[in-house]
Amino acid sequence: MCHQTVTYVVGFIKGGITVLNNEIFAVVDHTLLSPTATWADIHRLCEESFGYKTASVCIPPSFVSKVKETYGNAINICTVIGFPLGYNTTYAKLAEAKDALKNGADEFDMVINLNRVKEGNFAAVTEEISILKEAVGEKILKVIIECCYLTDEEKIALCECVTAAGADYIKTSTGFGTGGATIEDIKLFKKYIGSNVKIKAAGGMKTREDFVAFIDEGCARLGTSSAVKVLTGGVSSGY
């Protein structure tokens, strides 16, 4: 299979600094988590990811093995665990993570158990994250806390949970909730996460200005399905 690499370096001025499109693509988890996605849709996503050199593709678990078989190590494969509601048992999430790891996933975006959060049982949340991190080992674990359902006090407590459990990222949203990422939440995260935890913003980013604003605020990853359309006007990467 021949994959075409596209160089796309149009810039955007932010605070007098030119942010290039390829710099934005480099932190994008190019995402397609629709329940009706087909292999043709996922294939197109992967071709775009390869062409524009995104950080990863974020795809449903059922497509991980086929993407790995088709692309090998040419693209970084991210998948979701306990998605999108998070109230699966820890045992079920652990089984999902182990299966995805076996199938070739490189990164894992898990959804926390919001029921436990609302009960104030943050110890259980920390324990679950720790179990998942132990299972994936050196692979990247991102923890989705779904900010739209949380108070600031709960967000702060979850920053502490994610840090204590040794996860790699805290992530704002699934994209399936009532709201997506906000700059205010990113600023709050930065105050309370540990030094080894990075931030992923997801959901609600629709413009180049949005992408740059979240990067400028310190996000190391952006979860979005619209990066190619926004940054290139819908130009494909050769698929």
C-alpha positions as CSV (number, residue, x, y, z in Angstrom):
1,M,0.0,0.0,0.0
2,C,1.3,3.4,-0.9
3,H,0.7,6.3,1.5
4,Q,1.3,9.9,0.5
5,T,2.9,12.3,2.9
6,V,1.6,15.9,2.6
7,T,3.6,18.9,3.7
8,Y,1.3,21.6,4.8
9,V,2.9,24.5,6.6
10,V,0.5,27.5,6.4
11,G,0.9,29.5,9.5
12,F,-1.3,31.4,11.9
13,I,-0.2,34.4,13.9
14,K,-0.7,34.2,17.7
15,G,0.9,36.8,19.9
16,G,3.4,37.7,17.1
17,I,4.5,34.1,16.8
18,T,3.7,32.1,13.7
19,V,2.1,28.7,14.6
20,L,2.4,26.4,11.6
21,N,-0.3,23.9,10.6
22,N,2.2,21.0,10.9
23,E,2.9,22.1,14.5
24,I,-0.8,21.8,15.2
25,F,-1.1,18.5,13.5
26,A,1.8,17.2,15.6
27,V,-0.3,17.4,18.8
28,V,-3.6,16.2,17.3
29,D,-5.2,12.9,18.2
30,H,-7.1,12.6,14.9
31,T,-10.4,11.2,16.1
32,L,-13.3,9.1,14.8
33,L,-15.4,7.5,17.5
34,S,-18.8,7.5,15.7
35,P,-20.9,4.4,16.5
36,T,-21.6,4.1,12.7
37,A,-18.0,4.5,11.5
38,T,-17.0,2.0,8.8
39,W,-13.6,0.6,7.8
40,A,-13.7,3.0,4.8
41,D,-14.1,5.9,7.3
42,I,-11.3,4.7,9.5
43,H,-9.0,4.0,6.6
44,R,-9.5,7.6,5.4
45,L,-8.8,8.9,8.9
46,C,-5.5,6.8,9.0
47,E,-4.5,8.1,5.6
48,E,-5.0,11.6,6.8
49,S,-3.1,10.9,10.0
50,F,-0.2,9.5,8.0
51,G,-0.2,12.3,5.5
52,Y,-0.4,15.2,7.9
53,K,1.7,13.5,10.6
54,T,-0.8,13.7,13.5
55,A,0.2,12.5,16.9
56,S,-2.2,9.6,16.6
57,V,-5.5,8.3,15.3
58,C,-8.1,7.8,18.1
59,I,-10.4,5.0,17.0
60,P,-12.9,2.5,18.4
61,P,-11.3,-0.7,19.9
62,S,-12.9,-2.9,17.2
63,F,-10.7,-1.3,14.5
64,V,-7.4,-1.5,16.4
65,S,-6.2,-4.8,15.1
66,K,-7.0,-4.0,11.4
67,V,-5.3,-0.6,11.6
68,K,-2.2,-2.3,13.1
69,E,-2.3,-5.0,10.4
70,T,-2.6,-2.3,7.7
71,Y,-0.2,0.4,8.9
72,G,2.1,-1.4,11.3
73,N,4.1,1.3,13.2
74,A,3.5,3.9,10.5
75,I,0.9,5.7,12.7
76,N,0.3,5.8,16.4
77,I,-2.9,4.0,17.4
78,C,-5.0,5.4,20.3
79,T,-8.2,3.7,21.5
80,V,-10.8,4.3,24.2
81,I,-11.6,2.3,27.3
82,G,-14.9,2.4,29.2
83,F,-16.1,4.8,26.6
84,P,-18.1,7.0,26.7
85,L,-19.9,6.8,30.1
86,G,-17.2,5.2,32.2
87,Y,-19.4,3.2,34.5
88,N,-18.1,-0.2,33.3
89,T,-16.6,-2.2,36.1
90,T,-12.8,-2.0,36.6
91,Y,-12.6,-5.7,35.6
92,A,-14.3,-4.9,32.3
93,K,-12.1,-1.9,31.6
94,L,-9.0,-3.9,32.4
95,A,-10.1,-6.6,30.0
96,E,-10.7,-3.9,27.3
97,A,-7.2,-2.5,27.9
98,K,-5.5,-5.8,27.7
99,D,-7.3,-6.7,24.5
100,A,-6.5,-3.4,22.9
101,L,-2.8,-3.8,24.0
102,K,-2.7,-7.3,22.4
103,N,-4.3,-5.9,19.2
104,G,-1.6,-3.2,18.9
105,A,-2.8,-0.1,20.6
106,D,-0.2,2.5,21.6
107,E,-2.3,4.8,23.7
108,F,-5.4,4.4,25.8
109,D,-8.0,7.0,26.7
110,M,-10.0,5.7,29.7
111,V,-13.2,7.2,31.1
112,I,-13.4,7.5,34.9
113,N,-16.3,6.2,36.9
114,L,-18.4,9.4,37.5
115,N,-20.7,7.5,39.8
116,R,-17.8,7.1,42.2
117,V,-16.9,10.8,41.8
118,K,-20.4,11.9,42.8
119,E,-20.2,9.6,45.8
120,G,-17.0,11.3,46.8
121,N,-15.1,8.0,46.5
122,F,-12.0,9.3,45.0
123,A,-9.9,6.5,46.4
124,A,-11.8,4.1,44.1
125,V,-11.2,6.4,41.2
126,T,-7.4,6.5,41.9
127,E,-7.3,2.8,42.3
128,E,-8.9,2.1,39.0
129,I,-6.6,4.5,37.1
130,S,-3.6,2.8,38.8
131,I,-4.8,-0.6,37.8
132,L,-5.2,0.5,34.1
133,K,-1.8,2.2,34.1
134,E,-0.1,-0.9,35.5
135,A,-1.8,-2.9,32.7
136,V,-0.6,-0.7,29.8
137,G,2.8,-0.2,31.3
138,E,5.0,2.2,29.3
139,K,2.2,2.9,26.9
140,I,0.4,6.2,27.3
141,L,-2.7,6.3,29.5
142,K,-5.0,9.4,29.3
143,V,-7.7,9.8,31.8
144,I,-11.0,11.4,30.7
145,I,-12.8,13.1,33.6
146,E,-15.7,14.7,31.6
147,C,-15.5,18.2,33.0
148,C,-19.0,19.2,31.9
149,Y,-20.5,17.1,34.7
150,L,-18.1,18.2,37.5
151,T,-17.8,21.0,40.0
152,D,-14.4,22.8,40.3
153,E,-13.9,20.9,43.6
154,E,-14.4,17.6,41.9
155,K,-12.0,18.6,39.1
156,I,-9.3,19.5,41.6
157,A,-9.8,16.2,43.4
158,L,-9.5,14.3,40.1
159,C,-6.3,16.2,39.2
160,E,-4.9,14.7,42.4
161,C,-6.3,11.2,41.5
162,V,-4.7,11.2,38.1
163,T,-1.4,12.4,39.5
164,A,-1.3,9.9,42.3
165,A,-2.3,7.0,40.0
166,G,0.7,7.7,37.7
167,A,-1.3,8.4,34.5
168,D,0.3,10.2,31.7
169,Y,-2.5,12.7,30.8
170,I,-5.6,14.2,32.1
171,K,-8.2,14.8,29.4
172,T,-11.2,17.2,29.6
173,S,-14.0,15.4,27.7
174,T,-15.3,12.4,25.7
175,G,-16.9,14.6,23.1
176,F,-20.2,12.8,23.9
177,G,-21.1,14.8,27.0
178,T,-22.9,18.1,27.3
179,G,-19.8,20.2,26.7
180,G,-16.2,20.1,25.6
181,A,-12.9,21.6,26.5
182,T,-12.7,25.1,28.0
183,I,-9.7,27.3,28.6
184,E,-10.8,27.8,32.2
185,D,-10.6,24.0,32.8
186,I,-7.1,23.9,31.3
187,K,-6.0,26.7,33.6
188,L,-7.4,24.9,36.6
189,F,-5.7,21.6,35.6
190,K,-2.3,23.4,35.4
191,K,-2.6,24.5,39.1
192,Y,-3.4,21.0,40.5
193,I,-1.8,18.3,38.3
194,G,1.6,16.9,39.1
195,S,4.6,17.7,37.1
196,N,4.6,14.4,35.2
197,V,1.0,14.8,34.0
198,K,0.2,16.4,30.6
199,I,-3.1,17.8,29.4
200,K,-5.3,16.8,26.5
201,A,-8.2,19.0,25.5
202,A,-11.1,17.4,23.6
203,G,-14.4,18.5,22.2
204,G,-15.7,21.9,21.1
205,M,-12.7,23.0,19.1
206,K,-13.9,24.2,15.7
207,T,-11.4,26.8,14.5
208,R,-7.7,27.2,14.0
209,E,-7.9,29.9,16.7
210,D,-9.3,27.3,19.1
211,F,-6.4,24.9,18.4
212,V,-3.8,27.6,18.9
213,A,-5.4,28.9,22.1
214,F,-5.4,25.5,23.7
215,I,-1.8,24.8,22.6
216,D,-0.8,28.2,23.9
217,E,-2.4,27.4,27.2
218,G,-0.3,24.4,27.6
219,C,-2.1,21.4,26.1
220,A,0.2,18.7,24.8
221,R,-2.6,17.0,22.9
222,L,-5.8,18.0,21.2
223,G,-8.6,15.5,20.5
224,T,-10.6,16.5,17.5
225,S,-12.2,15.1,14.4
226,S,-12.0,18.4,12.5
227,A,-8.3,19.3,12.2
228,V,-7.9,18.4,8.6
229,K,-11.1,20.2,7.5
230,V,-10.2,23.3,9.6
231,L,-6.5,23.5,8.7
232,T,-6.6,22.5,5.0
233,G,-10.1,23.4,3.9
234,G,-10.9,19.7,3.6
235,V,-8.0,18.7,1.4
236,S,-7.3,15.0,1.7
237,S,-3.9,13.4,2.3
238,G,-4.1,11.4,-0.9
239,Y,-6.8,8.9,0.1
